[in-house]
Structure formats: C-alpha cells, structure tokens
Amino acid sequence: MLVGEVARALDVSVDTIRRWEKKGLIRGQRDMRGQRIFNLDEVRLLQTKLKDKTSRGFQILKAESQSPYTVIELFAGAGGLALGFENAGLNAKTLVEIEPRAADTLKMNRPQWDVRAEDVAKVAFSEGEADIVTGGFPCQAFSYAGKKMGFEDTRGTLFFEYARIVNEVRPKLIMAENVRGLVTHDDGRTLQTMLSVLDDLGYTVSWRVLRAQYLDVAQKRERWVMIGVRKDLALAPIFPEERSYTLCLRDALENVPVSGGQTYAERKHAVMAHIPEGGYWRDLPEALQREYMGASFFMGGGKTGMARRLSWDEPSLTLTCNPAQKQTERCHPSETRPLTVREYARIQSFPDDWQFTGSIAAQYRQIGNAVPVNLGFHLGMSLRRMLDQLEPNAAEK
C-alpha cells in the first residue's frame, strides 16, 4: 500500500510512517512507478508493539534436529557465527582464530571444538575435510597495476588464505561475511576481484547485504554475506528471508545478568545525564553542545552517534568495540552509563552462559566484532537447507 493509504488505515500521519522507516523499524519498497509502498500488516504490527511496552523476551534460536554437515571456519572470532551454526544443527570441524583472547573464549566455552589459535597462513587442510568453509576475512585492497588479478595476485592478503583453503578443501558450499562497506571498497574493485577468484576456483557465487534487525537480532547491523556453490552441484543459493518484525532493546535486555562494564568520567556523566531516551548531542543545551562537541560543533553532518542514548522501543544502533567512544556512543536507555558486557552480549544474541576471556576492553572488542548469534543461526539454516537437497534424508538423521 502507498504510504498515504497506510497512514489513513492506521490513523497516523505520513510523517510518522516515514520516521518509522528512517529508524529501521519497518521496511519500505518502491513500486514500478517509483512510489514508496509498505506492508500494512507489518506497519500495524509495529504500531501495536510501540503501544504495548511488554517484552517479547530474549530468545536464542535453535533447530529441532542435528544435521550431518561439517564446517571449517576461518577468522572465527569469539564464536558468534560458530554458535549460530551450532544452533542450526551444523557441526564445527575446525575453527581458526589468531587473536589469543578470542581463541581462549572459544576453547573455554566449547572445549570439544578443534580450535587452532594460529595464523591462518600456517594452517592447511585436505580435500573433503568439510562440507562448508566459511569465514569473515578482512577486506584489503589489492595492487592492480599491471596485474590480471587472478588467485596468485591476491597473495599476501587474508582473502588469499581464505581462497587457498577453499581450494584445498573443495567443500560443497562456501560462505563469507563482512561489513557492508566491502561492496564499495576501492570503488568496488576489491569485491569484484574476490568474486572473480572464487569463480576461477570453481564456485558460483551470490551475495546479499542482510539486515540483522529483521533476523531476530535487536540491533541495526548490516552485513555483506556471500554464498558460493561448487559448480558440479546443481544448487541454487538460499539466503535468509527478512522477517516482518524487529526486536527492540527492551526485548533483548529483559532480566539481563549484572556484569562489569565501562563507566563515564564525572564530567561526561553530567553531560550525558541531559540526553533523553533516544536522543543525542543536539538535545543538549547549546552551551553544553559547544563544550562537548568542540570544533565538531561547527562542522557539517548530523554526527548522530555522538552523545547518543539508545531507546527501549527500537533496535540498538550497531555495536562497536567500545560503548563509550565519543563518535559512536552507546548509552543505556534509562541509566546514565555505557552498556555493560552482558548487555552487549545480549544485543548480539549470545546466551548468558557464553563467557568472554580477557579484560573488559577485550570482552567488548570480541563482542563488538562478532557475528550476531541469531543471524548466524539463520545463515546456518540456509546452508543446511541447500545441502539437504543433495541428501533428502539428512533432515531425518
């Protein structure tokens, strides 16, 4: 329905509908004439939710059965994707993670996993060791001068190591995830080179940008996701379908365990105390705006992450590696403090019994860098459905 029709049906203003879309609470599309259209049921669901302040509660999604499929994960971090895959019934064969604290976190929570805490360049595999190879390799630019940009031309980057291991294992499926910025990194040439290399290695590759807020994660977090199929297999890619609802911070933080976290210095606490729920630096009195923003006060741009307090009724903004960074503030909705470690973990849909090793700063960094667990679940279920087409009875095992 057109935005005006939805507004009349729900007795709200057109500006309200547009504001909800801008905040990422509902999804709009364009029709063939370029006009913005919305799903009435989806908008009605949001309207009901905003009126009803009760929480849906915190939920970790899990499959009802186990699958026979195995996974090698590179650049595994603190286990968000691995745990999501486990919840989808996939089996971790090997996880590779060079960062010591993140590797310790994996070993502590899943001592039965084969965790290799070493440089991925020093790890080798054999053909057929796993059904799936996945990993969130960093996107590094390549040098293009005078090169054909084949597999060997990517040597020295972490993508090369990912591609090398794909070539060694020859899995049925490959998957990778990264920041949305990979799409435009180096004017799109980095991504095009990666896709070309994987095509040369024998994989038909498709990609999407997925929005975690529509996939059972109480966070506005976008991730580039690539799925590749070995060319000898007649499989079409399956990506998670976005839900017609979002989770809000109230859902994620209901009965969250008490934990440690960062604190504000006295002056910053006094400034942040002026910010209302869902507000940011522009909600401060002008004198405090000038004091807090300094030279940034006179610069262009909204700078909406600065002095930002989250809202109970919306998904969290994307979590960074530090909840008290000036540029990307993540202040609790009603208490004047940064989000705690366990609140961070809840927003990333980690279960409460998943512990993180190292200092408070190291724990924030591990959580902020992780793939949200419920997003990992949806990705795992997509891969599982694809492999089930090759083994029709696998779902019964």
C-alpha positions in Angstrom: 0.0 0.0 0.0 1.1 3.6 -0.6 2.3 5.5 2.4 -0.8 7.7 2.5 -3.1 4.7 2.4 -1.2 3.0 5.3 -1.3 6.2 7.3 -5.1 6.6 6.8 -5.7 2.9 7.7 -3.8 3.2 10.9 -4.9 6.8 11.8 -1.3 8.1 11.9 0.5 10.7 9.9 2.5 10.1 6.8 5.5 11.7 8.6 5.1 9.0 11.3 5.3 6.2 8.8 8.4 7.8 7.2 10.0 8.3 10.6 9.5 4.6 11.5 11.1 3.6 8.2 14.0 6.0 8.7 14.6 4.5 12.1 14.7 1.0 10.5 11.6 -0.2 12.3 9.7 -1.1 9.1 10.7 -1.8 5.6 9.5 0.2 2.6 9.9 -0.7 -1.1 9.3 1.1 -4.4 6.7 0.1 -6.8 7.1 0.1 -10.6 6.3 3.9 -10.6 8.9 4.6 -8.0 6.4 5.3 -5.2 7.1 4.2 -1.7 4.9 1.2 -0.6 4.6 -0.6 2.7 3.1 -3.8 4.0 0.0 -2.8 6.1 0.2 -5.8 8.4 3.9 -5.1 9.1 3.2 -1.5 10.0 0.2 -2.5 12.1 2.4 -5.0 14.0 4.9 -2.2 14.8 2.2 0.2 15.9 0.8 -2.4 18.3 4.3 -3.2 19.6 5.0 0.5 20.3 1.8 0.8 22.3 2.4 -2.4 24.2 5.5 -2.0 26.4 5.7 -5.6 27.4 8.8 -7.5 26.2 8.8 -10.5 23.9 11.7 -11.8 26.0 15.2 -12.8 25.0 15.4 -15.9 22.7 18.2 -17.9 21.2 17.0 -19.6 18.1 17.8 -23.3 17.7 17.0 -26.1 15.2 14.9 -29.0 16.3 17.4 -31.6 15.0 21.1 -32.1 14.2 22.5 -32.4 10.7 25.4 -34.5 9.4 27.1 -31.4 7.8 30.6 -30.2 8.9 32.1 -26.7 8.9 35.6 -25.2 8.8 35.5 -21.6 10.0 38.4 -19.2 9.4 38.7 -15.9 11.4 36.3 -17.3 13.9 36.5 -14.5 16.5 34.6 -15.1 19.7 32.2 -17.6 18.2 29.1 -15.7 17.1 28.9 -17.4 13.7 30.1 -20.8 15.1 27.5 -20.8 17.8 24.8 -19.7 15.4 25.8 -22.6 13.1 25.8 -25.0 16.0 22.3 -23.8 16.9 21.3 -24.6 13.3 22.5 -28.2 13.7 25.8 -27.8 11.9 29.0 -29.4 13.2 32.2 -27.4 13.8 35.1 -29.4 12.3 37.8 -26.8 12.9 37.9 -23.1 13.9 40.9 -20.9 13.2 41.5 -17.7 15.2 44.8 -15.9 15.7 43.7 -13.4 18.4 44.6 -15.0 21.7 41.7 -13.7 23.8 39.1 -14.7 21.2 40.6 -18.2 20.8 40.6 -18.6 24.6 36.9 -17.7 24.6 36.2 -20.4 22.0 38.2 -23.0 23.9 36.6 -22.1 27.3 33.0 -22.3 26.0 33.4 -25.3 23.7 36.4 -27.4 24.8 35.3 -30.2 22.4 35.9 -27.9 19.4 39.1 -28.1 17.4 40.3 -24.5 17.8 43.6 -23.6 16.2 44.9 -20.4 17.7 47.4 -19.6 15.0 47.9 -17.6 11.8 45.6 -18.9 9.1 48.6 -18.8 6.7 50.1 -21.6 8.7 47.1 -23.9 8.5 46.5 -26.4 5.8 43.6 -28.8 5.1 42.9 -31.8 2.8 40.2 -32.2 0.2 36.9 -33.3 1.5 37.5 -32.3 5.2 34.3 -30.4 5.5 31.0 -29.7 3.7 31.3 -25.9 4.3 34.1 -23.4 4.5 33.3 -20.1 6.0 34.9 -17.0 7.4 34.8 -13.3 7.8 38.1 -12.3 6.1 39.1 -8.6 6.4 38.7 -6.8 3.1 42.1 -5.5 2.0 42.7 -3.6 -1.2 45.0 -5.1 -3.9 47.5 -3.5 -6.1 46.1 -3.5 -9.7 49.0 -2.1 -11.7 49.9 -4.5 -14.5 48.1 -7.4 -12.9 45.5 -9.8 -14.1 44.1 -10.1 -10.6 43.8 -13.9 -10.5 44.2 -16.1 -7.5 48.0 -15.6 -7.2 47.6 -11.8 -7.5 45.8 -11.7 -4.1 48.8 -13.3 -2.3 49.7 -11.5 0.9 46.1 -10.7 1.8 43.9 -12.7 4.2 41.4 -13.3 1.3 44.2 -15.2 -0.4 44.4 -17.6 2.6 40.6 -18.0 2.6 40.6 -18.8 -1.1 43.6 -21.1 -0.7 41.8 -23.2 1.9 38.7 -23.3 -0.2 40.8 -24.7 -3.0 42.4 -27.2 -0.7 39.1 -28.5 0.9 36.8 -28.2 -2.2 33.8 -28.0 0.1 30.3 -28.2 -1.4 29.4 -24.7 -0.1 31.4 -21.7 0.9 30.2 -18.6 2.8 31.8 -15.4 3.9 30.6 -12.3 5.7 31.9 -8.8 6.0 31.0 -5.2 6.6 28.6 -3.6 4.1 31.4 -1.3 3.0 33.0 -4.2 1.1 30.5 -3.5 -1.7 32.1 -0.2 -2.4 35.6 -0.8 -1.1 38.2 0.5 -3.5 35.4 1.6 -5.9 34.0 -2.0 -5.9 37.2 -3.5 -7.4 38.1 -5.4 -4.2 34.8 -7.3 -4.2 34.9 -7.9 -8.0 38.4 -9.4 -7.7 37.3 -11.7 -4.9 34.2 -12.9 -6.8 36.3 -13.5 -9.9 38.9 -15.5 -8.0 36.2 -17.7 -6.4 34.6 -18.2 -9.9 38.0 -19.3 -11.2 38.3 -21.8 -8.3 35.1 -23.4 -9.4 32.3 -21.7 -7.3 29.2 -20.0 -8.4 28.9 -17.1 -6.0 25.9 -14.8 -5.0 25.8 -12.1 -2.3 23.4 -10.0 -0.3 23.5 -7.3 2.3 21.5 -8.7 5.2 20.0 -6.5 8.0 20.2 -8.2 11.4 17.3 -6.2 12.8 15.0 -8.2 10.6 16.6 -11.5 11.5 15.9 -11.8 15.3 18.7 -9.5 16.4 17.8 -6.4 18.5 20.4 -4.3 16.6 20.6 -2.3 13.4 23.6 -4.1 11.9 24.2 -4.7 8.2 26.5 -7.5 6.9 27.6 -8.4 3.5 27.1 -12.1 3.0 28.4 -14.3 0.2 27.3 -17.9 -0.6 29.1 -20.0 -3.1 28.2 -23.4 -4.6 30.7 -25.8 -6.2 30.0 -25.8 -9.9 29.5 -29.5 -10.1 26.4 -29.3 -7.8 23.0 -28.2 -9.0 22.1 -26.0 -6.1 20.6 -22.5 -6.0 21.7 -20.2 -3.2 19.3 -19.7 -0.3 19.6 -16.6 1.8 17.7 -15.9 5.0 14.4 -14.1 4.4 13.9 -11.0 6.5 11.1 -11.1 9.0 8.2 -8.7 9.1 9.2 -7.6 12.7 12.1 -6.2 14.6 13.2 -6.8 18.1 13.8 -3.8 20.4 16.2 -3.2 23.1 13.5 -4.0 25.7 13.2 -7.5 24.3 17.0 -8.1 24.4 17.7 -6.7 27.8 14.9 -8.2 29.8 16.4 -9.8 33.0 19.9 -9.4 31.7 22.6 -10.6 34.2 24.5 -8.0 36.1 28.1 -7.6 34.8 31.1 -5.3 34.6 31.5 -2.6 32.1 32.9 0.8 31.3 32.0 3.9 33.3 31.8 7.6 32.5 34.2 10.2 33.9 32.4 12.7 36.2 32.1 15.4 33.6 30.9 13.2 30.8 28.3 11.6 33.2 27.0 15.1 33.9 26.7 15.9 30.2 25.1 12.5 29.3 22.5 12.9 32.1 20.9 15.7 30.0 20.3 13.4 27.0 16.7 11.9 26.8 16.0 8.4 25.7 16.7 8.0 22.0 18.4 11.5 22.0 21.9 12.7 21.1 24.1 15.8 21.3 21.6 18.1 19.7 19.3 17.5 22.7 21.8 19.2 25.0 21.5 22.9 25.9 23.6 24.9 23.4 26.3 25.7 25.9 26.8 22.0 26.6 26.7 21.3 22.9 29.6 23.6 22.3 31.5 22.3 25.2 31.0 18.6 24.4 31.4 18.8 20.6 34.3 21.3 20.5 35.4 22.0 16.9 32.8 19.4 15.6 30.0 21.8 16.6 30.8 24.0 13.6 31.2 21.1 11.1 28.6 19.7 8.8 26.9 16.3 9.1 24.5 15.0 11.7 27.0 13.2 13.8 24.1 11.3 15.3 26.3 8.8 17.1 27.8 11.4 19.4 26.4 11.6 23.0 23.8 9.1 21.8 21.4 7.4 24.3 19.6 4.3 23.0 15.8 3.8 23.0 14.0 1.0 24.7 11.5 0.7 21.8 14.0 0.4 19.0 16.8 -1.9 18.0 20.2 -0.9 19.2 22.5 1.0 16.9 25.3 -1.1 15.6 27.6 -2.1 18.5 31.2 -1.1 18.1 34.2 -2.3 20.1 33.8 0.4 22.7 30.4 1.6 24.0 31.8 4.9 25.3 33.6 6.1 22.1 32.7 9.7 21.5 31.8 9.2 17.9 29.7 6.1 18.5 28.2 6.4 21.9 26.0 3.5 23.2 24.5 4.8 26.4 21.9 2.8 28.3 18.3 4.0 27.6 17.4 5.0 31.1 20.6 4.8 33.2 23.5 7.2 32.5 26.2 4.7 31.7 27.6 2.8 28.8 26.1 -0.6 28.1 27.7 -3.4 30.1 29.4 -6.5 28.8 26.4 -8.8 29.3 24.1 -6.2 27.7 26.4 -6.1 24.7 26.3 -9.9 24.5 22.5 -9.9 24.7 22.2 -7.4 21.9 24.5 -9.7 19.8 22.2 -12.6 20.8 24.9 -14.5 22.8 23.4 -16.7 25.5 24.1 -15.7 29.1 26.3 -18.7 29.7 28.7 -17.8 26.9 31.7 -16.3 28.7 34.4 -14.0 27.3 38.0 -14.0 28.4 40.4 -11.1 28.9 40.0 -7.6 30.2 36.7 -5.6 30.0 38.1 -3.9 26.9 39.0 -7.2 25.3 35.5 -8.6 26.0 33.8 -5.5 24.4 36.1 -5.9 21.4 35.3 -9.6 21.0 31.5 -9.0 21.2 31.5 -5.9 19.0 33.4 -7.8 16.3 31.2 -10.9 16.4 28.5 -12.0 14.0 25.2 -11.9 16.0 24.4 -15.4 17.0 20.8 -15.4 15.7 22.0 -14.0 12.4 24.5 -17.0 12.3 21.6 -19.3 13.0 19.6 -18.0 10.0 22.7 -18.3 7.8 23.3 -21.8 9.0 19.8 -22.9 8.4 20.0 -21.5 4.8 23.2 -23.6 4.1 21.6 -26.6 5.7 18.5 -26.4 3.5 20.8 -26.2 0.5 22.7 -29.3 1.5 19.5 -31.1 2.4 18.7 -31.0 -1.4 21.7 -33.2 -2.0 20.8 -35.6 0.8 17.0 -35.8 1.0 17.0 -37.9 4.2 19.6 -35.8 6.0 16.9 -33.9 7.9 15.7 -37.2 9.5 19.2 -38.1 10.8 
